[in-house]
């Protein structure tokens, strides 16, 4: 898949599912339908930049490769991300 096609899919999903405010009117800026699994071998600096970039986009499900591999069932976020990757 080309990068432009991937970016178009991400934009379409974000436009359709981004939540600016919750039911009580509080600003939440959440994008819970897309997640990211980060690498376990990155430096602290790279991890911090990745975290800031992901949160800036509003992505909620985020986990680390090592977190997923060291748990029997993975964390809830990792399980969501993994299942969505394999549903396609």
Secondary structure as GFF3:
##gff-version 3
##sequence-region A 1 88
A	DSSP	alpha_helix	3	17	.	.	.	ID=ss1
A	DSSP	beta_strand	19	21	.	.	.	ID=ss2
A	DSSP	beta_strand	27	30	.	.	.	ID=ss3
A	DSSP	beta_strand	36	38	.	.	.	ID=ss4
A	DSSP	alpha_helix	44	57	.	.	.	ID=ss5
A	DSSP	beta_strand	62	64	.	.	.	ID=ss6
A	DSSP	alpha_helix	65	70	.	.	.	ID=ss7
A	DSSP	alpha_helix	76	87	.	.	.	ID=ss8
###
